[in-house]
């Protein structure tokens, strides 16, 4: 992941943010990242639907 990633189409689903950006090769990537303390959930997907599904089904284990 590049240090200067610019996200667009950012939406929040519960504690998880889903955003779209471009990788180093110009391909569109979709990221789902949880903002809960001590959670650490963050993954990249090739489709927006997969990232939103991961955000909807994510359950934080750190409580």
Buried (B, 14 or more C-beta within 10 A) or exposed (E): EEEEEEBEEEEEBEBBBBBBBBEEEEEEBBBBBBEBEEBEBEBBBEEBEBBBBBBEEBEBEEE
